Amino acid sequence: MRLKPGCFLQFLYLDKIYCLLSVRNARALAEYFQLLDVHKKNTLNDLQLYHFLHYVTDLTKKQIMLVFDLLDWNATGEIGFDEFYMLVCILMAHENHLEKQFIYQHSGPVFELLDMDGGHTVGPREFQATRFLFNIKKQELEKIFKDFDVSGDEITSLEHCSWLQLHSEKLYVAL
């Protein structure tokens, strides 16, 4: 996943330690979000997000729609600024090769994002389907999944999320 040259996001700065935007950049992103929100509902629907991501990234239609479904966790057909902000931070982390640092700093939200079916577990299928978001190669994915499958049932559960947050340095090193 790459940002296209000259897009607005390339002019934003992502803090390398916390993988968050500065207040000034977050405000600029909020203004950009308002421009994208043509319906003035403080949300973006799937079509709006599709065109945004199609314009700024090289993601396929299938990947973009998967991203929308992951962000629309309550199935309203829309995402708000919080989800949009997280997506932009993921894109910026990917662009700046800070995927590992992003996962390290935001392991809880990353777990929730990867939990595609909302079952409070993440299985091999979910890891495989979403690995493009964090530039995780298949071999790394298998190692990470084995390292964090603490119960041995090939499913990483939300109950282990606090464990994951405490041991996210291990994940950082694994990547």
Backbone as JSON Lines, residues from 0, in Angstrom:
{"i":0,"aa":"M","n":[0.85,-1.16,0.0],"ca":[0.0,0.0,0.0],"c":[0.9,1.23,0.0]}
{"i":1,"aa":"R","n":[0.66,2.09,-0.95],"ca":[1.46,3.32,-1.08],"c":[0.53,4.51,-1.26]}
{"i":2,"aa":"L","n":[1.0,5.66,-0.77],"ca":[0.3,6.91,-1.06],"c":[0.69,7.37,-2.45]}
{"i":3,"aa":"K","n":[-0.25,7.94,-3.15],"ca":[0.05,8.46,-4.49],"c":[0.78,9.79,-4.36]}
{"i":4,"aa":"P","n":[1.7,10.06,-5.26],"ca":[2.48,11.3,-5.19],"c":[1.6,12.54,-5.25]}
{"i":5,"aa":"G","n":[1.93,13.52,-4.42],"ca":[1.23,14.8,-4.43],"c":[-0.07,14.86,-3.67]}
{"i":6,"aa":"C","n":[-0.48,13.75,-3.04],"ca":[-1.75,13.79,-2.3],"c":[-1.56,14.56,-1.0]}
{"i":7,"aa":"F","n":[-2.65,15.06,-0.48],"ca":[-2.67,15.88,0.73],"c":[-1.94,15.22,1.9]}
{"i":8,"aa":"L","n":[-2.1,13.92,2.05],"ca":[-1.54,13.21,3.2],"c":[-0.02,13.25,3.24]}
{"i":9,"aa":"Q","n":[0.61,13.41,2.1],"ca":[2.07,13.46,2.07],"c":[2.61,14.73,2.72]}
{"i":10,"aa":"F","n":[1.77,15.68,2.95],"ca":[2.2,16.93,3.56],"c":[1.96,16.97,5.06]}
{"i":11,"aa":"L","n":[1.42,15.88,5.61],"ca":[1.2,15.78,7.04],"c":[2.4,15.13,7.7]}
{"i":12,"aa":"Y","n":[2.61,15.44,8.97],"ca":[3.72,14.87,9.73],"c":[3.17,13.93,10.8]}
{"i":13,"aa":"L","n":[3.68,12.72,10.8],"ca":[3.3,11.72,11.8],"c":[4.45,11.59,12.8]}
{"i":14,"aa":"D","n":[4.15,11.79,14.08],"ca":[5.17,11.64,15.12],"c":[5.72,10.22,15.09]}
{"i":15,"aa":"K","n":[7.03,10.08,15.05],"ca":[7.66,8.78,14.9],"c":[7.59,7.92,16.16]}
{"i":16,"aa":"I","n":[7.39,8.54,17.3],"ca":[7.33,7.78,18.54],"c":[5.91,7.32,18.84]}
{"i":17,"aa":"Y","n":[4.96,8.24,18.84],"ca":[3.59,7.9,19.22],"c":[2.69,7.58,18.03]}
{"i":18,"aa":"C","n":[3.16,7.83,16.82],"ca":[2.4,7.56,15.59],"c":[1.05,8.27,15.61]}
{"i":19,"aa":"L","n":[1.08,9.53,15.98],"ca":[-0.09,10.39,15.96],"c":[0.26,11.68,15.23]}
{"i":20,"aa":"L","n":[-0.76,12.37,14.74],"ca":[-0.54,13.64,14.08],"c":[-0.42,14.75,15.11]}
{"i":21,"aa":"S","n":[0.3,15.79,14.76],"ca":[0.37,16.96,15.62],"c":[-1.01,17.62,15.66]}
{"i":22,"aa":"V","n":[-1.22,18.51,16.61],"ca":[-2.51,19.19,16.72],"c":[-2.79,19.97,15.44]}
{"i":23,"aa":"R","n":[-1.8,20.64,14.92],"ca":[-1.97,21.41,13.68],"c":[-2.36,20.51,12.52]}
{"i":24,"aa":"N","n":[-1.69,19.36,12.41],"ca":[-2.02,18.42,11.32],"c":[-3.38,17.76,11.53]}
{"i":25,"aa":"A","n":[-3.72,17.48,12.78],"ca":[-5.04,16.9,13.07],"c":[-6.14,17.89,12.7]}
{"i":26,"aa":"R","n":[-5.89,19.15,12.95],"ca":[-6.88,20.17,12.59],"c":[-7.02,20.27,11.06]}
{"i":27,"aa":"A","n":[-5.89,20.22,10.36],"ca":[-5.94,20.25,8.89],"c":[-6.69,19.02,8.37]}
{"i":28,"aa":"L","n":[-6.46,17.88,9.01],"ca":[-7.16,16.66,8.6],"c":[-8.66,16.77,8.88]}
{"i":29,"aa":"A","n":[-9.02,17.4,9.99],"ca":[-10.44,17.6,10.31],"c":[-11.11,18.49,9.26]}
{"i":30,"aa":"E","n":[-10.4,19.51,8.8],"ca":[-10.93,20.38,7.75],"c":[-11.08,19.59,6.44]}
{"i":31,"aa":"Y","n":[-10.11,18.76,6.14],"ca":[-10.16,17.91,4.95],"c":[-11.35,16.95,5.03]}
{"i":32,"aa":"F","n":[-11.55,16.37,6.22],"ca":[-12.69,15.48,6.45],"c":[-14.0,16.22,6.18]}
{"i":33,"aa":"Q","n":[-14.1,17.45,6.63],"ca":[-15.32,18.24,6.4],"c":[-15.55,18.49,4.9]}
{"i":34,"aa":"L","n":[-14.46,18.66,4.16],"ca":[-14.59,18.82,2.71],"c":[-15.1,17.54,2.05]}
{"i":35,"aa":"L","n":[-14.63,16.41,2.54],"ca":[-15.07,15.12,2.0],"c":[-16.52,14.82,2.37]}
{"i":36,"aa":"D","n":[-16.97,15.34,3.5],"ca":[-18.31,15.09,4.01],"c":[-19.33,15.98,3.29]}
{"i":37,"aa":"V","n":[-19.64,15.62,2.07],"ca":[-20.53,16.45,1.25],"c":[-21.97,16.46,1.76]}
{"i":38,"aa":"H","n":[-22.34,15.46,2.55],"ca":[-23.7,15.4,3.1],"c":[-23.84,16.16,4.42]}
{"i":39,"aa":"K","n":[-22.73,16.67,4.93],"ca":[-22.71,17.45,6.18],"c":[-23.31,16.67,7.35]}
{"i":40,"aa":"K","n":[-22.94,15.38,7.46],"ca":[-23.43,14.53,8.54],"c":[-22.31,14.17,9.53]}
{"i":41,"aa":"N","n":[-21.12,14.75,9.33],"ca":[-19.93,14.42,10.13],"c":[-19.56,12.95,10.02]}
{"i":42,"aa":"T","n":[-19.87,12.37,8.88],"ca":[-19.51,10.98,8.59],"c":[-19.19,10.86,7.11]}
{"i":43,"aa":"L","n":[-18.55,9.75,6.78],"ca":[-18.31,9.4,5.37],"c":[-18.94,8.04,5.12]}
{"i":44,"aa":"N","n":[-19.62,7.9,4.0],"ca":[-20.18,6.6,3.65],"c":[-19.15,5.81,2.84]}
{"i":45,"aa":"D","n":[-19.51,4.61,2.43],"ca":[-18.57,3.74,1.73],"c":[-18.11,4.34,0.4]}
{"i":46,"aa":"L","n":[-19.0,5.01,-0.3],"ca":[-18.64,5.61,-1.59],"c":[-17.65,6.76,-1.4]}
{"i":47,"aa":"Q","n":[-17.88,7.58,-0.4],"ca":[-16.97,8.69,-0.13],"c":[-15.59,8.18,0.28]}
{"i":48,"aa":"L","n":[-15.56,7.17,1.16],"ca":[-14.28,6.62,1.58],"c":[-13.59,5.92,0.42]}
{"i":49,"aa":"Y","n":[-14.36,5.22,-0.41],"ca":[-13.78,4.56,-1.57],"c":[-13.06,5.57,-2.46]}
{"i":50,"aa":"H","n":[-13.74,6.66,-2.79],"ca":[-13.12,7.65,-3.68],"c":[-11.91,8.33,-3.03]}
{"i":51,"aa":"F","n":[-11.99,8.58,-1.73],"ca":[-10.84,9.14,-1.03],"c":[-9.65,8.2,-1.12]}
{"i":52,"aa":"L","n":[-9.85,6.92,-0.73],"ca":[-8.73,5.97,-0.73],"c":[-8.25,5.66,-2.14]}
{"i":53,"aa":"H","n":[-9.16,5.63,-3.09],"ca":[-8.77,5.4,-4.48],"c":[-7.89,6.55,-4.99]}
{"i":54,"aa":"Y","n":[-8.19,7.76,-4.55],"ca":[-7.44,8.94,-4.96],"c":[-6.06,9.01,-4.3]}
{"i":55,"aa":"V","n":[-5.96,8.62,-3.01],"ca":[-4.7,8.81,-2.29],"c":[-3.83,7.56,-2.17]}
{"i":56,"aa":"T","n":[-4.37,6.37,-2.46],"ca":[-3.58,5.13,-2.31],"c":[-3.66,4.28,-3.56]}
{"i":57,"aa":"D","n":[-2.9,3.2,-3.54],"ca":[-2.95,2.22,-4.62],"c":[-3.73,0.97,-4.21]}
{"i":58,"aa":"L","n":[-4.57,1.08,-3.19],"ca":[-5.37,-0.06,-2.75],"c":[-6.37,-0.48,-3.82]}
{"i":59,"aa":"T","n":[-6.66,-1.77,-3.86],"ca":[-7.66,-2.28,-4.79],"c":[-9.06,-1.99,-4.23]}
{"i":60,"aa":"K","n":[-10.06,-2.14,-5.08],"ca":[-11.44,-1.92,-4.64],"c":[-11.79,-2.88,-3.5]}
{"i":61,"aa":"K","n":[-11.39,-4.12,-3.62],"ca":[-11.68,-5.12,-2.58],"c":[-11.02,-4.72,-1.25]}
{"i":62,"aa":"Q","n":[-9.78,-4.26,-1.3],"ca":[-9.09,-3.83,-0.08],"c":[-9.77,-2.61,0.54]}
{"i":63,"aa":"I","n":[-10.16,-1.67,-0.3],"ca":[-10.81,-0.45,0.2],"c":[-12.13,-0.8,0.88]}
{"i":64,"aa":"M","n":[-12.9,-1.68,0.28],"ca":[-14.18,-2.04,0.88],"c":[-13.98,-2.83,2.19]}
{"i":65,"aa":"L","n":[-12.91,-3.62,2.25],"ca":[-12.59,-4.31,3.49],"c":[-12.22,-3.3,4.58]}
{"i":66,"aa":"V","n":[-11.43,-2.3,4.22],"ca":[-11.06,-1.25,5.17],"c":[-12.31,-0.55,5.7]}
{"i":67,"aa":"F","n":[-13.23,-0.23,4.8],"ca":[-14.47,0.42,5.23],"c":[-15.22,-0.47,6.21]}
{"i":68,"aa":"D","n":[-15.35,-1.75,5.88],"ca":[-16.07,-2.67,6.76],"c":[-15.39,-2.78,8.13]}
{"i":69,"aa":"L","n":[-14.06,-2.77,8.15],"ca":[-13.34,-2.84,9.41],"c":[-13.57,-1.59,10.25]}
{"i":70,"aa":"L","n":[-13.6,-0.44,9.6],"ca":[-13.78,0.81,10.33],"c":[-15.22,1.03,10.75]}
{"i":71,"aa":"D","n":[-16.16,0.51,9.99],"ca":[-17.59,0.66,10.31],"c":[-18.0,-0.46,11.26]}
{"i":72,"aa":"W","n":[-17.42,-0.46,12.45],"ca":[-17.6,-1.55,13.4],"c":[-19.04,-1.68,13.89]}
{"i":73,"aa":"N","n":[-19.82,-0.61,13.87],"ca":[-21.21,-0.72,14.33],"c":[-22.2,-0.88,13.18]}
{"i":74,"aa":"A","n":[-21.7,-1.1,11.97],"ca":[-22.5,-1.4,10.78],"c":[-23.57,-0.35,10.48]}
{"i":75,"aa":"T","n":[-23.22,0.92,10.61],"ca":[-24.15,2.0,10.28],"c":[-24.04,2.41,8.82]}
{"i":76,"aa":"G","n":[-23.01,1.94,8.13],"ca":[-22.79,2.34,6.75],"c":[-22.03,3.64,6.64]}
{"i":77,"aa":"E","n":[-21.49,4.11,7.76],"ca":[-20.73,5.36,7.78],"c":[-19.59,5.25,8.8]}
{"i":78,"aa":"I","n":[-18.56,6.06,8.58],"ca":[-17.49,6.18,9.57],"c":[-17.37,7.64,9.96]}
{"i":79,"aa":"G","n":[-16.98,7.86,11.2],"ca":[-16.8,9.21,11.71],"c":[-15.35,9.65,11.62]}
{"i":80,"aa":"F","n":[-15.1,10.82,12.16],"ca":[-13.74,11.36,12.11],"c":[-12.76,10.52,12.88]}
{"i":81,"aa":"D","n":[-13.15,9.92,14.0],"ca":[-12.23,9.1,14.79],"c":[-11.68,7.94,13.96]}
{"i":82,"aa":"E","n":[-12.55,7.26,13.25],"ca":[-12.11,6.14,12.41],"c":[-11.27,6.65,11.23]}
{"i":83,"aa":"F","n":[-11.67,7.77,10.67],"ca":[-10.93,8.38,9.57],"c":[-9.52,8.76,10.03]}
{"i":84,"aa":"Y","n":[-9.42,9.34,11.22],"ca":[-8.13,9.73,11.79],"c":[-7.24,8.51,11.96]}
{"i":85,"aa":"M","n":[-7.81,7.43,12.51],"ca":[-7.03,6.2,12.7],"c":[-6.54,5.66,11.36]}
{"i":86,"aa":"L","n":[-7.42,5.66,10.36],"ca":[-7.03,5.2,9.04],"c":[-5.89,6.04,8.48]}
{"i":87,"aa":"V","n":[-5.98,7.34,8.59],"ca":[-4.92,8.22,8.07],"c":[-3.61,7.95,8.82]}
{"i":88,"aa":"C","n":[-3.68,7.75,10.13],"ca":[-2.46,7.43,10.89],"c":[-1.86,6.11,10.42]}
{"i":89,"aa":"I","n":[-2.7,5.12,10.11],"ca":[-2.2,3.85,9.57],"c":[-1.53,4.08,8.22]}
{"i":90,"aa":"L","n":[-2.19,4.85,7.36],"ca":[-1.6,5.16,6.05],"c":[-0.27,5.88,6.18]}
{"i":91,"aa":"M","n":[-0.23,6.85,7.09],"ca":[1.0,7.61,7.3],"c":[2.1,6.73,7.9]}
{"i":92,"aa":"A","n":[1.73,5.86,8.84],"ca":[2.7,4.94,9.43],"c":[3.26,4.02,8.35]}
{"i":93,"aa":"H","n":[2.4,3.55,7.48],"ca":[2.83,2.69,6.38],"c":[3.77,3.44,5.46]}
{"i":94,"aa":"E","n":[3.41,4.65,5.11],"ca":[4.23,5.46,4.2],"c":[5.61,5.77,4.78]}
{"i":95,"aa":"N","n":[5.66,5.95,6.11],"ca":[6.91,6.3,6.77],"c":[7.63,5.09,7.37]}
{"i":96,"aa":"H","n":[7.18,3.89,7.0],"ca":[7.75,2.64,7.49],"c":[7.74,2.56,9.01]}
{"i":97,"aa":"L","n":[6.65,2.99,9.61],"ca":[6.48,2.97,11.06],"c":[5.36,2.0,11.49]}
{"i":98,"aa":"E","n":[5.09,1.0,10.66],"ca":[4.02,0.07,10.95],"c":[4.23,-0.62,12.3]}
{"i":99,"aa":"K","n":[5.46,-1.05,12.56],"ca":[5.77,-1.73,13.82],"c":[5.53,-0.8,15.01]}
{"i":100,"aa":"Q","n":[5.98,0.41,14.87],"ca":[5.8,1.38,15.95],"c":[4.32,1.68,16.16]}
{"i":101,"aa":"F","n":[3.55,1.75,15.08],"ca":[2.11,1.99,15.2],"c":[1.45,0.85,15.98]}
{"i":102,"aa":"I","n":[1.77,-0.38,15.61],"ca":[1.21,-1.54,16.3],"c":[1.63,-1.52,17.77]}
{"i":103,"aa":"Y","n":[2.87,-1.18,18.02],"ca":[3.39,-1.11,19.38],"c":[2.62,-0.09,20.21]}
{"i":104,"aa":"Q","n":[2.39,1.1,19.65],"ca":[1.74,2.18,20.38],"c":[0.22,2.01,20.49]}
{"i":105,"aa":"H","n":[-0.37,1.3,19.54],"ca":[-1.84,1.23,19.47],"c":[-2.33,-0.21,19.38]}
{"i":106,"aa":"S","n":[-1.78,-1.09,20.19],"ca":[-2.11,-2.52,20.07],"c":[-3.59,-2.81,20.33]}
{"i":107,"aa":"G","n":[-4.22,-2.11,21.26],"ca":[-5.65,-2.33,21.53],"c":[-6.52,-2.01,20.34]}
{"i":108,"aa":"P","n":[-6.44,-0.77,19.79],"ca":[-7.22,-0.45,18.6],"c":[-6.87,-1.32,17.39]}
{"i":109,"aa":"V","n":[-5.6,-1.71,17.27],"ca":[-5.21,-2.57,16.15],"c":[-5.91,-3.92,16.29]}
{"i":110,"aa":"F","n":[-5.94,-4.47,17.51],"ca":[-6.63,-5.74,17.73],"c":[-8.09,-5.62,17.35]}
{"i":111,"aa":"E","n":[-8.74,-4.55,17.79],"ca":[-10.15,-4.35,17.47],"c":[-10.37,-4.21,15.97]}
{"i":112,"aa":"L","n":[-9.44,-3.57,15.29],"ca":[-9.55,-3.4,13.84],"c":[-9.41,-4.74,13.14]}
{"i":113,"aa":"L","n":[-8.5,-5.58,13.61],"ca":[-8.28,-6.89,12.99],"c":[-9.39,-7.89,13.29]}
{"i":114,"aa":"D","n":[-10.17,-7.63,14.31],"ca":[-11.28,-8.51,14.69],"c":[-12.44,-8.27,13.72]}
{"i":115,"aa":"M","n":[-12.35,-8.85,12.54],"ca":[-13.28,-8.58,11.45],"c":[-14.72,-8.95,11.76]}
{"i":116,"aa":"D","n":[-14.93,-10.05,12.48],"ca":[-16.29,-10.5,12.72],"c":[-16.87,-10.02,14.05]}
{"i":117,"aa":"G","n":[-16.1,-9.26,14.81],"ca":[-16.58,-8.73,16.08],"c":[-16.72,-9.78,17.17]}
{"i":118,"aa":"G","n":[-16.08,-10.92,16.98],"ca":[-16.2,-12.01,17.95],"c":[-15.2,-11.94,19.08]}
{"i":119,"aa":"H","n":[-14.48,-10.86,19.2],"ca":[-13.46,-10.65,20.23],"c":[-12.33,-11.66,20.12]}
{"i":120,"aa":"T","n":[-12.14,-12.19,18.92],"ca":[-11.02,-13.08,18.64],"c":[-10.47,-12.72,17.27]}
{"i":121,"aa":"V","n":[-9.2,-13.04,17.07],"ca":[-8.59,-12.84,15.77],"c":[-7.95,-14.16,15.36]}
{"i":122,"aa":"G","n":[-8.44,-14.72,14.27],"ca":[-7.92,-15.99,13.78],"c":[-7.0,-15.79,12.59]}
{"i":123,"aa":"P","n":[-6.41,-16.88,12.11],"ca":[-5.48,-16.79,10.97],"c":[-6.1,-16.14,9.73]}
{"i":124,"aa":"R","n":[-7.38,-16.41,9.48],"ca":[-8.04,-15.83,8.31],"c":[-8.09,-14.3,8.41]}
{"i":125,"aa":"E","n":[-8.39,-13.8,9.61],"ca":[-8.47,-12.35,9.8],"c":[-7.09,-11.7,9.69]}
{"i":126,"aa":"F","n":[-6.08,-12.35,10.25],"ca":[-4.73,-11.81,10.1],"c":[-4.33,-11.76,8.63]}
{"i":127,"aa":"Q","n":[-4.61,-12.84,7.91],"ca":[-4.23,-12.91,6.5],"c":[-4.94,-11.83,5.68]}
{"i":128,"aa":"A","n":[-6.22,-11.63,5.93],"ca":[-7.01,-10.68,5.14],"c":[-6.6,-9.24,5.37]}
{"i":129,"aa":"T","n":[-6.05,-8.93,6.55],"ca":[-5.76,-7.54,6.89],"c":[-4.27,-7.21,6.94]}
{"i":130,"aa":"R","n":[-3.42,-8.14,6.61],"ca":[-1.99,-7.89,6.76],"c":[-1.48,-6.77,5.86]}
{"i":131,"aa":"F","n":[-2.17,-6.46,4.77],"ca":[-1.74,-5.38,3.88],"c":[-1.76,-4.02,4.58]}
{"i":132,"aa":"L","n":[-2.6,-3.88,5.61],"ca":[-2.68,-2.6,6.33],"c":[-1.38,-2.25,7.03]}
{"i":133,"aa":"F","n":[-0.66,-3.26,7.47],"ca":[0.56,-3.01,8.25],"c":[1.8,-3.57,7.57]}
{"i":134,"aa":"N","n":[1.69,-3.89,6.29],"ca":[2.82,-4.37,5.51],"c":[3.47,-5.58,6.17]}
{"i":135,"aa":"I","n":[2.65,-6.51,6.61],"ca":[3.16,-7.7,7.28],"c":[3.28,-8.81,6.24]}
{"i":136,"aa":"K","n":[4.46,-9.34,6.11],"ca":[4.7,-10.42,5.17],"c":[4.17,-11.73,5.75]}
{"i":137,"aa":"K","n":[3.9,-12.7,4.88],"ca":[3.26,-13.94,5.3],"c":[4.08,-14.67,6.38]}
{"i":138,"aa":"Q","n":[5.39,-14.72,6.22],"ca":[6.23,-15.41,7.2],"c":[6.17,-14.69,8.55]}
{"i":139,"aa":"E","n":[6.21,-13.37,8.53],"ca":[6.1,-12.6,9.77],"c":[4.75,-12.83,10.42]}
{"i":140,"aa":"L","n":[3.72,-12.9,9.59],"ca":[2.36,-13.11,10.08],"c":[2.26,-14.42,10.83]}
{"i":141,"aa":"E","n":[2.8,-15.48,10.27],"ca":[2.74,-16.78,10.92],"c":[3.47,-16.77,12.25]}
{"i":142,"aa":"K","n":[4.64,-16.13,12.29],"ca":[5.42,-16.04,13.53],"c":[4.67,-15.23,14.58]}
{"i":143,"aa":"I","n":[4.12,-14.1,14.19],"ca":[3.38,-13.24,15.12],"c":[2.2,-14.0,15.68]}
{"i":144,"aa":"F","n":[1.47,-14.67,14.79],"ca":[0.27,-15.38,15.24],"c":[0.63,-16.47,16.23]}
{"i":145,"aa":"K","n":[1.69,-17.21,15.98],"ca":[2.1,-18.26,16.91],"c":[2.56,-17.67,18.23]}
{"i":146,"aa":"D","n":[3.27,-16.55,18.17],"ca":[3.77,-15.91,19.4],"c":[2.64,-15.41,20.28]}
{"i":147,"aa":"F","n":[1.55,-14.94,19.69],"ca":[0.48,-14.35,20.46],"c":[-0.73,-15.27,20.65]}
{"i":148,"aa":"D","n":[-0.63,-16.5,20.17],"ca":[-1.69,-17.48,20.41],"c":[-1.39,-18.15,21.75]}
{"i":149,"aa":"V","n":[-1.66,-17.42,22.83],"ca":[-1.27,-17.88,24.16],"c":[-2.09,-19.09,24.64]}
{"i":150,"aa":"S","n":[-3.27,-19.3,24.1],"ca":[-4.1,-20.41,24.55],"c":[-3.84,-21.68,23.74]}
{"i":151,"aa":"G","n":[-3.19,-21.56,22.59],"ca":[-2.91,-22.72,21.76],"c":[-4.05,-23.16,20.88]}
{"i":152,"aa":"D","n":[-5.14,-22.38,20.83],"ca":[-6.3,-22.77,20.03],"c":[-6.33,-22.09,18.67]}
{"i":153,"aa":"E","n":[-5.22,-21.48,18.27],"ca":[-5.09,-20.77,16.99],"c":[-6.03,-19.59,16.88]}
{"i":154,"aa":"I","n":[-6.43,-19.05,18.02],"ca":[-7.26,-17.84,18.04],"c":[-6.7,-16.92,19.11]}
{"i":155,"aa":"T","n":[-6.49,-15.68,18.76],"ca":[-6.06,-14.69,19.72],"c":[-7.3,-13.94,20.16]}
{"i":156,"aa":"S","n":[-7.59,-13.92,21.46],"ca":[-8.84,-13.35,21.93],"c":[-8.64,-11.98,22.56]}
{"i":157,"aa":"L","n":[-9.75,-11.26,22.66],"ca":[-9.75,-9.93,23.26],"c":[-9.33,-10.01,24.72]}
{"i":158,"aa":"E","n":[-9.61,-11.14,25.4],"ca":[-9.18,-11.27,26.78],"c":[-7.68,-11.19,26.9]}
{"i":159,"aa":"H","n":[-6.99,-11.57,25.84],"ca":[-5.53,-11.51,25.84],"c":[-5.03,-10.16,25.34]}
{"i":160,"aa":"C","n":[-5.95,-9.25,25.04],"ca":[-5.55,-7.94,24.51],"c":[-4.71,-7.18,25.53]}
{"i":161,"aa":"S","n":[-5.07,-7.23,26.82],"ca":[-4.25,-6.55,27.82],"c":[-2.88,-7.21,27.88]}
{"i":162,"aa":"W","n":[-2.85,-8.53,27.73],"ca":[-1.57,-9.23,27.66],"c":[-0.79,-8.74,26.45]}
{"i":163,"aa":"L","n":[-1.49,-8.57,25.33],"ca":[-0.85,-8.09,24.11],"c":[-0.3,-6.69,24.32]}
{"i":164,"aa":"Q","n":[-1.06,-5.83,24.98],"ca":[-0.58,-4.49,25.23],"c":[0.65,-4.51,26.12]}
{"i":165,"aa":"L","n":[0.66,-5.36,27.12],"ca":[1.81,-5.45,28.0],"c":[3.03,-6.03,27.29]}
{"i":166,"aa":"H","n":[2.78,-6.88,26.32],"ca":[3.87,-7.54,25.61],"c":[4.02,-7.04,24.18]}
{"i":167,"aa":"S","n":[3.54,-5.85,23.91],"ca":[3.6,-5.34,22.55],"c":[5.04,-5.09,22.11]}
{"i":168,"aa":"E","n":[5.95,-4.96,23.07],"ca":[7.36,-4.82,22.71],"c":[7.84,-6.08,22.01]}
{"i":169,"aa":"K","n":[7.35,-7.24,22.45],"ca":[7.68,-8.51,21.8],"c":[7.19,-8.5,20.36]}
{"i":170,"aa":"L","n":[5.99,-7.98,20.14],"ca":[5.44,-7.86,18.78],"c":[6.31,-6.93,17.96]}
{"i":171,"aa":"Y","n":[6.71,-5.83,18.55],"ca":[7.56,-4.85,17.87],"c":[8.87,-5.49,17.43]}
{"i":172,"aa":"V","n":[9.47,-6.28,18.31],"ca":[10.73,-6.96,18.0],"c":[10.5,-8.03,16.95]}
{"i":173,"aa":"A","n":[9.35,-8.74,17.04],"ca":[9.05,-9.82,16.09],"c":[8.95,-9.29,14.66]}
{"i":174,"aa":"L","n":[8.45,-8.08,14.52],"ca":[8.32,-7.5,13.17],"c":[9.65,-6.99,12.71]}
